[in-house]
Amino acid sequence: MKFALVIPDGVADEAQISLGGKTPLQAARVPHMDAIATAGIVGQADHVPLSMPSGSDVGTMSLFGYDPLTYHTGRAPLEAAAQGIDLAADDWAVRCNLVTIRDGVMKSFTAEQIPNDVAREVMNALQSELGADSHWTFQPGVSYRNLLIYRGSGTTAPFDLKTQTTPPHDVTDQPVAPHLPKGRGSEVFLDLMERSKAILASVPSNAARGHAAATQIWLWGQGSRPAFKPFVERFGVRGAVITAVDLLRGIGRLLGWQVIEVPGATGYLDTDYAAKGRYAIDHLKNGGDFIVVHVEATDEASHEGNTNAKVQALENIDQHIVGPLHDYLKSQGEYRILVCPDHPTFLRTKTHSHGYVPFALCGTGISADSAKTYDEVAAAASSIRDDRGCQLMHRLMGTNPDE
Protein backbone atom coordinates (compact mmCIF):
# COMPACT_ATOMS: atom_id res chain seq x y z
CA MET A 1 0.00 0.00 0.00
CA LYS A 2 1.11 3.56 -0.75
CA PHE A 3 0.73 6.38 1.79
CA ALA A 4 0.84 10.18 1.51
CA LEU A 5 0.61 13.02 4.02
CA VAL A 6 0.21 16.64 2.90
CA ILE A 7 0.88 19.31 5.54
CA PRO A 8 -0.45 22.82 4.82
CA ASP A 9 1.48 24.34 7.73
CA GLY A 10 -0.56 26.49 10.14
CA VAL A 11 -3.62 26.44 7.89
CA ALA A 12 -6.20 26.09 10.70
CA ASP A 13 -7.67 29.51 11.46
CA GLU A 14 -10.65 31.55 12.57
CA ALA A 15 -13.53 33.03 10.60
CA GLN A 16 -12.45 36.23 8.83
CA ILE A 17 -14.65 39.27 8.34
CA SER A 18 -12.85 39.97 5.09
CA LEU A 19 -13.88 36.50 3.87
CA GLY A 20 -17.55 36.94 4.70
CA GLY A 21 -17.28 35.11 8.01
CA LYS A 22 -15.49 32.12 6.53
CA THR A 23 -12.13 30.64 7.47
CA PRO A 24 -9.44 30.58 4.76
CA LEU A 25 -10.12 26.85 4.30
CA GLN A 26 -13.82 27.54 3.76
CA ALA A 27 -13.18 30.47 1.44
CA ALA A 28 -10.51 28.81 -0.69
CA ARG A 29 -11.35 26.72 -3.75
CA VAL A 30 -10.00 23.33 -2.67
CA PRO A 31 -11.96 20.70 -4.63
CA HIS A 32 -9.29 18.04 -4.21
CA MET A 33 -9.16 18.37 -0.42
CA ASP A 34 -12.96 18.32 -0.40
CA ALA A 35 -12.87 15.16 -2.53
CA ILE A 36 -10.73 13.46 0.12
CA ALA A 37 -13.21 14.57 2.76
CA THR A 38 -16.13 13.22 0.72
CA ALA A 39 -14.44 9.88 0.03
CA GLY A 40 -13.25 9.35 3.60
CA ILE A 41 -13.42 10.91 7.03
CA VAL A 42 -12.96 14.36 8.52
CA GLY A 43 -11.97 14.89 12.14
CA GLN A 44 -9.90 16.90 14.58
CA ALA A 45 -6.47 16.34 16.12
CA ASP A 46 -4.56 18.22 18.80
CA HIS A 47 -0.84 18.05 18.10
CA VAL A 48 0.44 20.50 20.70
CA PRO A 49 0.00 19.70 24.41
CA LEU A 50 -0.99 22.75 26.46
CA SER A 51 2.13 22.33 28.59
CA MET A 52 4.36 22.91 25.54
CA PRO A 53 4.88 25.95 23.29
CA SER A 54 2.94 25.87 20.05
CA GLY A 55 5.32 25.43 17.15
CA SER A 56 6.08 23.26 14.17
CA ASP A 57 8.71 21.32 16.11
CA VAL A 58 6.10 20.05 18.57
CA GLY A 59 3.24 19.87 16.06
CA THR A 60 5.02 17.96 13.31
CA MET A 61 6.63 15.58 15.77
CA SER A 62 3.14 14.65 16.93
CA LEU A 63 1.81 14.53 13.37
CA PHE A 64 4.59 12.08 12.50
CA GLY A 65 3.40 9.79 15.30
CA TYR A 66 5.83 10.68 18.09
CA ASP A 67 4.47 12.04 21.37
CA PRO A 68 6.30 15.33 21.96
CA LEU A 69 5.89 14.90 25.71
CA THR A 70 8.20 11.91 25.36
CA TYR A 71 10.52 12.79 22.50
CA HIS A 72 10.83 16.58 22.34
CA THR A 73 14.14 18.04 23.59
CA GLY A 74 13.97 21.44 21.87
CA ARG A 75 13.58 22.84 18.37
CA ALA A 76 17.14 23.78 17.44
CA PRO A 77 18.65 20.26 17.67
CA LEU A 78 16.14 19.12 15.04
CA GLU A 79 17.43 21.79 12.68
CA ALA A 80 21.01 20.87 13.54
CA ALA A 81 20.24 17.35 12.37
CA ALA A 82 19.01 18.80 9.07
CA GLN A 83 22.42 20.36 8.53
CA GLY A 84 24.23 17.15 9.43
CA ILE A 85 25.52 18.59 12.71
CA ASP A 86 26.20 15.88 15.27
CA LEU A 87 25.57 16.78 18.89
CA ALA A 88 27.43 15.05 21.72
CA ALA A 89 25.68 14.31 25.00
CA ASP A 90 26.73 17.64 26.54
CA ASP A 91 26.22 19.74 23.39
CA TRP A 92 23.30 22.07 22.73
CA ALA A 93 21.82 23.77 19.69
CA VAL A 94 20.11 27.17 19.81
CA ARG A 95 18.11 28.91 17.09
CA CYS A 96 19.94 32.08 16.05
CA ASN A 97 17.56 34.19 13.98
CA LEU A 98 18.64 37.37 12.25
CA VAL A 99 15.94 39.94 12.99
CA THR A 100 15.13 43.60 12.49
CA ILE A 101 14.24 45.47 15.68
CA ARG A 102 13.55 49.21 15.52
CA ASP A 103 12.72 51.36 18.53
CA GLY A 104 12.29 48.23 20.63
CA VAL A 105 9.72 46.69 18.26
CA MET A 106 10.11 43.48 16.22
CA LYS A 107 9.74 44.90 12.72
CA SER A 108 10.77 41.73 10.90
CA PHE A 109 11.52 38.28 12.33
CA THR A 110 13.12 37.41 8.96
CA ALA A 111 15.24 40.59 8.60
CA GLU A 112 13.05 41.17 5.53
CA GLN A 113 13.98 37.76 4.10
CA ILE A 114 17.71 38.53 4.31
CA PRO A 115 19.56 36.99 1.32
CA ASN A 116 21.61 33.86 1.98
CA ASP A 117 24.92 35.46 1.03
CA VAL A 118 24.38 38.42 3.35
CA ALA A 119 23.25 36.13 6.18
CA ARG A 120 26.35 33.97 5.76
CA GLU A 121 28.61 37.03 5.92
CA VAL A 122 26.84 38.15 9.09
CA MET A 123 27.20 34.72 10.71
CA ASN A 124 30.88 34.56 9.79
CA ALA A 125 31.42 37.95 11.42
CA LEU A 126 29.65 36.74 14.57
CA GLN A 127 31.84 33.65 14.66
CA SER A 128 34.98 35.73 14.30
CA GLU A 129 34.02 38.12 17.09
CA LEU A 130 32.05 35.95 19.52
CA GLY A 131 32.87 32.34 18.68
CA ALA A 132 36.66 32.34 18.74
CA ASP A 133 38.22 30.51 21.69
CA SER A 134 34.83 29.74 23.24
CA HIS A 135 32.21 27.00 23.45
CA TRP A 136 30.12 28.76 20.77
CA THR A 137 29.93 28.07 17.03
CA PHE A 138 27.75 30.30 14.84
CA GLN A 139 26.40 28.01 12.13
CA PRO A 140 24.99 29.57 8.92
CA GLY A 141 21.73 28.14 7.70
CA VAL A 142 19.23 29.55 5.19
CA SER A 143 18.44 33.27 5.16
CA TYR A 144 17.40 34.38 8.65
CA ARG A 145 17.25 30.80 9.99
CA ASN A 146 20.62 30.03 11.56
CA LEU A 147 22.01 28.11 14.53
CA LEU A 148 24.28 28.68 17.50
CA ILE A 149 25.97 25.49 18.71
CA TYR A 150 27.25 25.10 22.27
CA ARG A 151 29.99 22.47 22.53
CA GLY A 152 30.10 21.26 26.11
CA SER A 153 33.46 19.48 25.90
CA GLY A 154 32.86 17.92 29.30
CA THR A 155 31.24 20.98 30.88
CA THR A 156 27.62 21.74 31.74
CA ALA A 157 25.86 24.38 29.67
CA PRO A 158 24.93 27.56 31.57
CA PHE A 159 21.33 27.23 30.30
CA ASP A 160 18.78 24.43 29.93
CA LEU A 161 15.26 23.67 28.72
CA LYS A 162 13.80 25.74 31.54
CA THR A 163 15.47 28.88 30.21
CA GLN A 164 12.50 30.79 28.83
CA THR A 165 12.84 31.94 25.22
CA THR A 166 10.27 33.16 22.70
CA PRO A 167 10.13 32.51 18.94
CA PRO A 168 10.60 35.85 17.17
CA HIS A 169 7.70 35.14 14.82
CA ASP A 170 5.44 35.30 17.89
CA VAL A 171 6.56 38.88 18.56
CA THR A 172 5.77 40.42 15.16
CA ASP A 173 5.03 44.17 15.44
CA GLN A 174 5.25 43.96 19.25
CA PRO A 175 7.68 45.46 21.80
CA VAL A 176 10.39 42.86 22.37
CA ALA A 177 11.22 43.65 26.01
CA PRO A 178 8.55 41.38 27.55
CA HIS A 179 9.73 38.49 25.34
CA LEU A 180 13.46 38.54 26.02
CA PRO A 181 15.08 35.41 27.53
CA LYS A 182 14.38 34.81 31.21
CA GLY A 183 15.47 32.33 33.88
CA ARG A 184 18.60 30.22 34.20
CA GLY A 185 21.19 31.15 31.61
CA SER A 186 19.18 34.06 30.23
CA GLU A 187 22.02 36.46 31.00
CA VAL A 188 24.25 34.49 28.60
CA PHE A 189 21.71 34.76 25.78
CA LEU A 190 21.02 38.43 26.51
CA ASP A 191 24.73 39.25 26.46
CA LEU A 192 25.23 37.60 23.07
CA MET A 193 22.15 39.29 21.63
CA GLU A 194 23.31 42.69 22.85
CA ARG A 195 26.88 42.27 21.61
CA SER A 196 25.62 41.17 18.19
CA LYS A 197 24.16 44.62 17.46
CA ALA A 198 27.49 46.37 16.88
CA ILE A 199 28.85 43.42 14.88
CA LEU A 200 25.88 43.32 12.51
CA ALA A 201 26.03 47.08 12.02
CA SER A 202 29.66 46.75 10.90
CA VAL A 203 29.02 44.14 8.18
CA PRO A 204 29.09 46.14 4.91
CA SER A 205 26.66 44.02 2.90
CA ASN A 206 24.16 44.07 5.78
CA ALA A 207 24.46 47.78 6.54
CA ALA A 208 24.04 48.56 2.84
CA ARG A 209 20.50 47.16 2.99
CA GLY A 210 19.42 50.24 4.97
CA HIS A 211 16.11 49.99 6.79
CA ALA A 212 15.84 46.25 6.03
CA ALA A 213 19.19 45.37 7.61
CA ALA A 214 19.37 42.69 10.28
CA THR A 215 19.93 44.62 13.52
CA GLN A 216 20.75 41.75 15.89
CA ILE A 217 20.46 38.03 16.60
CA TRP A 218 17.54 36.52 18.49
CA LEU A 219 18.25 33.33 20.47
CA TRP A 220 15.54 30.76 21.21
CA GLY A 221 14.48 27.12 20.89
CA GLN A 222 17.51 25.65 22.68
CA GLY A 223 17.73 21.89 23.04
CA SER A 224 19.95 18.84 23.39
CA ARG A 225 20.27 15.75 21.23
CA PRO A 226 16.94 13.81 20.86
CA ALA A 227 16.59 10.05 20.50
CA PHE A 228 13.89 8.67 18.20
CA LYS A 229 12.96 5.08 17.46
CA PRO A 230 13.18 4.75 13.65
CA PHE A 231 9.86 5.21 11.86
CA VAL A 232 10.18 1.97 9.91
CA GLU A 233 10.49 0.04 13.18
CA ARG A 234 7.31 1.60 14.54
CA PHE A 235 5.10 1.68 11.46
CA GLY A 236 6.63 -0.84 9.05
CA VAL A 237 7.12 1.51 6.08
CA ARG A 238 9.99 3.70 4.94
CA GLY A 239 9.24 7.39 4.70
CA ALA A 240 10.47 10.37 2.73
CA VAL A 241 9.81 14.08 3.22
CA ILE A 242 9.67 17.06 0.88
CA THR A 243 10.09 20.41 2.62
CA ALA A 244 12.02 23.66 2.39
CA VAL A 245 12.25 24.00 6.17
CA ASP A 246 15.30 22.72 8.04
CA LEU A 247 13.21 21.77 11.05
CA LEU A 248 11.30 19.13 9.11
CA ARG A 249 14.41 17.97 7.30
CA GLY A 250 15.97 17.38 10.69
CA ILE A 251 13.03 15.42 12.08
CA GLY A 252 12.92 13.39 8.89
CA ARG A 253 16.60 12.47 9.10
CA LEU A 254 16.29 11.57 12.78
CA LEU A 255 13.37 9.27 11.92
CA GLY A 256 15.41 7.57 9.20
CA TRP A 257 13.48 9.12 6.29
CA GLN A 258 14.85 10.16 2.94
CA VAL A 259 14.94 13.95 2.56
CA ILE A 260 14.06 14.94 -1.01
CA GLU A 261 15.34 18.32 -2.18
CA VAL A 262 13.11 20.08 -4.70
CA PRO A 263 14.45 22.92 -6.87
CA GLY A 264 12.31 26.02 -6.38
CA ALA A 265 11.09 25.01 -2.91
CA THR A 266 11.61 28.19 -0.88
CA GLY A 267 9.69 27.77 2.36
CA TYR A 268 7.80 30.93 1.42
CA LEU A 269 4.78 32.06 -0.59
CA ASP A 270 6.71 31.86 -3.85
CA THR A 271 7.57 28.18 -3.48
CA ASP A 272 7.21 25.92 -6.52
CA TYR A 273 4.07 24.00 -5.56
CA ALA A 274 3.92 22.06 -8.83
CA ALA A 275 7.50 20.85 -8.46
CA LYS A 276 6.70 19.54 -4.99
CA GLY A 277 3.77 17.63 -6.42
CA ARG A 278 5.87 16.15 -9.23
CA TYR A 279 8.70 15.08 -6.93
CA ALA A 280 6.23 13.46 -4.53
CA ILE A 281 4.71 11.39 -7.33
CA ASP A 282 8.15 10.50 -8.71
CA HIS A 283 9.18 9.16 -5.29
CA LEU A 284 6.17 6.85 -5.20
CA LYS A 285 6.72 5.81 -8.83
CA ASN A 286 10.28 4.83 -7.99
CA GLY A 287 9.23 2.42 -5.26
CA GLY A 288 8.62 4.71 -2.30
CA ASP A 289 6.00 3.62 0.22
CA PHE A 290 5.25 6.85 2.08
CA ILE A 291 5.72 10.48 1.07
CA VAL A 292 5.24 13.57 3.25
CA VAL A 293 4.83 16.93 1.49
CA HIS A 294 5.16 19.95 3.77
CA VAL A 295 4.28 23.46 2.59
CA GLU A 296 5.25 26.43 4.75
CA ALA A 297 3.47 29.09 2.65
CA THR A 298 0.17 29.05 4.55
CA ASP A 299 1.99 29.56 7.85
CA GLU A 300 4.08 32.41 6.44
CA ALA A 301 0.93 34.15 5.19
CA SER A 302 -0.55 34.00 8.70
CA HIS A 303 2.64 35.40 10.25
CA GLU A 304 2.30 38.33 7.86
CA GLY A 305 -1.42 38.70 8.52
CA ASN A 306 -2.06 38.32 4.79
CA THR A 307 -5.49 36.74 4.34
CA ASN A 308 -5.51 36.75 0.54
CA ALA A 309 -2.06 35.15 0.40
CA LYS A 310 -3.20 32.38 2.75
CA VAL A 311 -6.20 31.61 0.55
CA GLN A 312 -4.04 31.66 -2.58
CA ALA A 313 -1.43 29.36 -1.01
CA LEU A 314 -4.19 26.93 -0.05
CA GLU A 315 -5.52 26.87 -3.59
CA ASN A 316 -2.03 26.28 -4.95
CA ILE A 317 -1.49 23.36 -2.56
CA ASP A 318 -4.82 21.87 -3.58
CA GLN A 319 -4.30 22.30 -7.32
CA HIS A 320 -0.63 21.41 -7.68
CA ILE A 321 0.01 18.93 -4.85
CA VAL A 322 -3.12 17.33 -3.40
CA GLY A 323 -4.94 16.87 -6.72
CA PRO A 324 -2.13 15.28 -8.76
CA LEU A 325 -0.92 13.19 -5.83
CA HIS A 326 -4.38 11.81 -5.06
CA ASP A 327 -5.04 11.08 -8.73
CA TYR A 328 -1.79 9.13 -8.98
CA LEU A 329 -2.49 7.16 -5.81
CA LYS A 330 -5.97 6.19 -7.00
CA SER A 331 -4.46 4.82 -10.22
CA GLN A 332 -2.02 2.55 -8.38
CA GLY A 333 -4.27 0.35 -6.27
CA GLU A 334 -4.32 0.36 -2.48
CA TYR A 335 -3.47 3.69 -0.89
CA ARG A 336 -4.25 6.17 1.86
CA ILE A 337 -3.85 9.96 1.83
CA LEU A 338 -4.07 12.36 4.76
CA VAL A 339 -4.25 16.16 4.77
CA CYS A 340 -3.53 17.80 8.10
CA PRO A 341 -1.68 20.86 9.46
CA ASP A 342 0.55 20.77 12.52
CA HIS A 343 -1.05 23.61 14.50
CA PRO A 344 -3.31 26.64 13.98
CA THR A 345 -1.70 29.94 13.01
CA PHE A 346 -4.21 32.76 13.31
CA LEU A 347 -4.17 35.70 10.92
CA ARG A 348 -5.51 37.84 13.75
CA THR A 349 -2.57 37.22 16.09
CA LYS A 350 0.08 36.35 13.44
CA THR A 351 1.32 33.61 15.78
CA HIS A 352 1.09 29.87 16.30
CA SER A 353 -1.69 28.76 18.60
CA HIS A 354 -2.78 25.75 20.61
CA GLY A 355 -5.95 23.94 19.63
CA TYR A 356 -7.45 21.32 17.37
CA VAL A 357 -6.74 21.23 13.65
CA PRO A 358 -8.91 19.61 10.96
CA PHE A 359 -7.80 16.51 9.08
CA ALA A 360 -9.17 14.61 6.09
CA LEU A 361 -8.25 10.98 5.42
CA CYS A 362 -9.37 8.62 2.70
CA GLY A 363 -8.30 5.49 0.89
CA THR A 364 -8.27 1.74 1.24
CA GLY A 365 -10.22 0.53 4.29
CA ILE A 366 -11.51 4.00 5.24
CA SER A 367 -15.33 4.11 5.32
CA ALA A 368 -16.79 7.47 4.30
CA ASP A 369 -18.62 9.57 6.87
CA SER A 370 -21.10 12.37 6.16
CA ALA A 371 -18.56 15.19 5.68
CA LYS A 372 -18.41 16.77 2.23
CA THR A 373 -15.85 19.53 2.80
CA TYR A 374 -12.45 19.85 4.45
CA ASP A 375 -12.51 22.76 6.87
CA GLU A 376 -12.65 23.67 10.56
CA VAL A 377 -16.46 23.69 10.74
CA ALA A 378 -16.86 20.23 9.18
CA ALA A 379 -14.14 18.88 11.49
CA ALA A 380 -15.76 20.38 14.60
CA ALA A 381 -19.03 18.68 13.67
CA SER A 382 -17.32 15.28 13.47
CA SER A 383 -17.28 12.78 16.31
CA ILE A 384 -13.71 11.81 15.36
CA ARG A 385 -11.24 13.55 17.64
CA ASP A 386 -7.67 12.59 18.49
CA ASP A 387 -6.87 14.38 21.72
CA ARG A 388 -3.33 13.03 21.43
CA GLY A 389 -2.43 14.02 17.91
CA CYS A 390 0.35 11.44 17.74
CA GLN A 391 -2.39 8.81 17.33
CA LEU A 392 -3.37 10.20 13.92
CA MET A 393 -0.41 8.53 12.21
CA HIS A 394 -1.79 5.19 13.35
CA ARG A 395 -5.08 6.04 11.59
CA LEU A 396 -3.15 6.70 8.40
CA MET A 397 -1.02 3.58 8.64
CA GLY A 398 -3.76 1.32 9.99
CA THR A 399 -1.59 0.30 12.94
CA ASN A 400 -2.39 -0.03 16.62
CA PRO A 401 -1.09 2.68 18.94
CA ASP A 402 1.95 1.46 20.82
CA GLU A 403 2.34 4.38 23.21
Rosetta blueprint (number, residue, H / E / L):
1 M L
2 K E
3 F E
4 A E
5 L E
6 V E
7 I E
8 P E
9 D L
10 G L
11 V L
12 A L
13 D L
14 E L
15 A L
16 Q E
17 I H
18 S H
19 L H
20 G L
21 G L
22 K E
23 T L
24 P H
25 L H
26 Q H
27 A H
28 A L
29 R L
30 V L
31 P H
32 H H
33 M H
34 D H
35 A H
36 I H
37 A H
38 T H
39 A H
40 G L
41 I E
42 V E
43 G E
44 Q E
45 A E
46 D L
47 H L
48 V L
49 P L
50 L L
51 S L
52 M L
53 P L
54 S L
55 G L
56 S H
57 D H
58 V H
59 G H
60 T H
61 M H
62 S H
63 L H
64 F L
65 G L
66 Y L
67 D L
68 P H
69 L H
70 T H
71 Y H
72 H L
73 T L
74 G L
75 R L
76 A H
77 P H
78 L H
79 E H
80 A H
81 A H
82 A H
83 Q L
84 G L
85 I L
86 D L
87 L L
88 A L
89 A L
90 D L
91 D L
92 W E
93 A E
94 V E
95 R E
96 C E
97 N E
98 L E
99 V E
100 T E
101 I E
102 R E
103 D L
104 G L
105 V E
106 M E
107 K E
108 S E
109 F L
110 T L
111 A L
112 E L
113 Q L
114 I L
115 P L
116 N H
117 D H
118 V H
119 A H
120 R H
121 E H
122 V H
123 M H
124 N H
125 A H
126 L H
127 Q H
128 S H
129 E H
130 L H
131 G H
132 A L
133 D L
134 S L
135 H L
136 W E
137 T E
138 F E
139 Q E
140 P E
141 G E
142 V E
143 S L
144 Y L
145 R E
146 N E
147 L E
148 L E
149 I E
150 Y E
151 R L
152 G L
153 S L
154 G L
155 T L
156 T L
157 A L
158 P L
159 F L
160 D L
161 L L
162 K L
163 T L
164 Q E
165 T L
166 T L
167 P L
168 P H
169 H H
170 D H
171 V L
172 T L
173 D L
174 Q L
175 P E
176 V L
177 A H
178 P H
179 H H
180 L L
181 P L
182 K E
183 G L
184 R L
185 G L
186 S H
187 E H
188 V H
189 F H
190 L H
191 D H
192 L H
193 M H
194 E H
195 R H
196 S H
197 K H
198 A H
199 I H
200 L H
201 A H
202 S L
203 V L
204 P H
205 S H
206 N H
207 A H
208 A L
209 R L
210 G H
211 H H
212 A H
213 A L
214 A L
215 T L
216 Q E
217 I E
218 W E
219 L E
220 W E
221 G E
222 Q E
223 G E
224 S L
225 R L
226 P L
227 A L
228 F L
229 K L
230 P L
231 F H
232 V H
233 E H
234 R H
235 F H
236 G L
237 V L
238 R L
239 G E
240 A E
241 V E
242 I E
243 T L
244 A L
245 V L
246 D H
247 L H
248 L H
249 R H
250 G H
251 I H
252 G H
253 R H
254 L H
255 L H
256 G L
257 W L
258 Q E
259 V E
260 I E
261 E L
262 V L
263 P L
264 G L
265 A L
266 T L
267 G L
268 Y L
269 L L
270 D L
271 T L
272 D L
273 Y H
274 A H
275 A H
276 K H
277 G H
278 R H
279 Y H
280 A H
281 I H
282 D H
283 H H
284 L H
285 K H
286 N L
287 G L
288 G L
289 D L
290 F E
291 I E
292 V E
293 V E
294 H E
295 V E
296 E L
297 A H
298 T H
299 D H
300 E H
301 A H
302 S H
303 H H
304 E L
305 G L
306 N L
307 T H
308 N H
309 A H
310 K H
311 V H
312 Q H
313 A H
314 L H
315 E H
316 N H
317 I H
318 D H
319 Q H
320 H H
321 I H
322 V H
323 G H
324 P H
325 L H
326 H H
327 D H
328 Y H
329 L H
330 K H
331 S L
332 Q L
333 G L
334 E L
335 Y E
336 R E
337 I E
338 L E
339 V E
340 C L
341 P L
342 D L
343 H L
344 P L
345 T E
346 F E
347 L L
348 R L
349 T L
350 K L
351 T E
352 H E
353 S L
354 H L
355 G L
356 Y L
357 V E
358 P E
359 F E
360 A E
361 L E
362 C E
363 G E
364 T L
365 G L
366 I L
367 S L
368 A L
369 D L
370 S L
371 A L
372 K L
373 T L
374 Y L
375 D L
376 E H
377 V H
378 A H
379 A H
380 A H
381 A L
382 S L
383 S L
384 I L
385 R E
386 D E
387 D L
388 R L
389 G H
390 C H
391 Q H
392 L H
393 M H
394 H H
395 R H
396 L H
397 M H
398 G L
399 T L
400 N L
401 P L
402 D L
403 E L
